[in-house]
Amino acid sequence: MINEQRSSMIHGVLLIALFACASFYIGDADFFKEISFSPMIIGIILGMIYANSLRNNLPETWVPGIQFCSKKILRLGIILYGFRLTFADISAVGMSGILIDAVVVTVTILGGVLIGRFLKMDSETALLTSIGSGICGAAAVLGAESTIQTKPYKTAVAVATVVIFGTISMFLYPIAYRSGILELSPKEMGIYAGATLHEVAHAVGAGGAMGPEVEPVAVIVKMIRVMMLVPVLLILGYWVALKAARNNSVDGRGSKVSVPWFAIGFLLMICVNSVLPLPESVIKGIEYFDTFLLTMAMAALGAETSFDKFKKAGAKPFVLALCLYIWLLGGGYLLSRFVAPIWL
């Protein structure tokens, strides 16, 4: 019986792995490279297409394998994501990049939660959307989803908002910079792009389009934002524990603090990557494997998301994402224009 269950779960995992392979293959197309659509984004799209077409033909015994990918493999992917960062990245941009990143992340998340309440949104969807906009797009949404254990369709909605507005920015920023509208120096523009663009891929794409003086600053500032995922997840885990304790106290039951250990693992991988001089080929291999794992997780989340659930979420998540996008454009510009030069 146990062997049959294990075999069925493996079938579900292999199905999602197949989606991940297809995502990498599709992602190699020039069109998707030009718009910086990562395999992760393609993975969740393929998963959603499957969920709304052939999912009813899936044996129920395969579902545990899909859920394994959306939970366990997801956490492993977040841990290995730490190999993309080093503590040297922080010193490369100085205090200005750190300060602006901290302000952007804090205001975006807290402001998003407040706007979500004003819009009378589902609190979990508002939180995921705010974290995705504030930190590092889809990867941040996945990390938060794994901490609060919400429904997959809420994650898919949050990721959709990140994709839409992040892609718009990736094309908008180079046009505004090269036309002189923004009136920012190359380093200021790099800080602005890194502190406000949603995905790492967006920062790389926009930075490359703006020139060699802008790109490295944009990528480093963006990666510092990625590092801020650790304290955010720890605070989020503590908040979830307090919320559970309040609910359980009514029932007279105890509650234990749930620590998102994968966030600690993420930080440890940053430490390892900062201290151990691993060959570049090894780092690239880990990053490639990690992207594959995260793509599997995205595909699994997509496979549990029907379009009916998007209708259930309504337009409010996109209204929230638009409000946060306006803040990132305007607030990020003011910070980069007037605060960054103090430390540059």
DAQUI-V955033 format. One line per field, one symbol per residue. burial: + if it has 9 or more other C-alpha atoms within 8 Angstrom, else -. A space follows every 50 residues. Layout:
# DAQUI-V955033
burial: ???
This chain:
# DAQUI-V955033
burial: ----+--++++++--++-+++-++-++----++--+++++++++++++++ ++--+------++++++++++-+++++++++++-+++-++--++-+++-+ ++-++++++++++-+++---+-+-++++++++++++++++++++++++-+ -++++++++-+++-+++-+++-++-++------+--++++++++++++++ ++++++++-+--++++++++++++++++++--++-+++-+++-++--++- ---------+-+++++++++++++--------+--++--+++++++++++ ++++++--++--+--++--+++-++++++-+++++++-+++---
